[in-house]
Amino acid sequence: MRPRWNRWRHVHNTIVPPVAMSLDEVRERAGRYRLENAYVGDVLVGCSTVRPPEGGQAVATVIARVLPAYRGRGHGAALYDHALAHARVLGARVVETCVLAVNEDGLRFARARGFVEVERYVLDGGTAEWVDLRLLPRDDQGAEHDSSAILREPYVGCVTFELNEGK
């Protein structure tokens, strides 16, 4: 298993322990989705997942995860913007994300970027509640509707990304 996948798995499993993944599960996911790690210098601060667009609405899923010790510094915004840009390159017209319901920081982050809640659910066999959120669809010119409502904090710093070789 590549070290980068071990690092991605560490962040994922720290942020969403109810669905902790094995290395084999990460390997399988890396073949279908774009998985990236985010660093400030040599310090791992987060990871992301971009699920490519699907269906007639071209719905992509963008998930940005930042380790708790590094939140509130703009790293999540940089990671999210980077992942969102990739989803747009893949042709996403609608973008969704999913957040563990107890992750108040994650929900606040998503809502501040214009995501609205569309569903709450518990996975089969699980006990943790999840929240699916969606950005408004893009218009034909590529702009999101009501983009003035999307809050973006300024980012100062440097986040570098380590990319898997998947999608």
Secondary structure, 3 states (H helix, E strand, C coil): CCHHHHHHHHHHHHHCHHHCCCHHHHHHHHHHCEEEEEEECCEEEEEEEEEEEECCCCEEEEEEEECHHHCCCCHHHHHHHHHHHHHHHCCCCEEEEEEECCCHHHHHHHHHCCCEEEEEEECCCCCCEEEEEECCCECCCCCECCHHHCCCCCCCCCCEEEECCCC
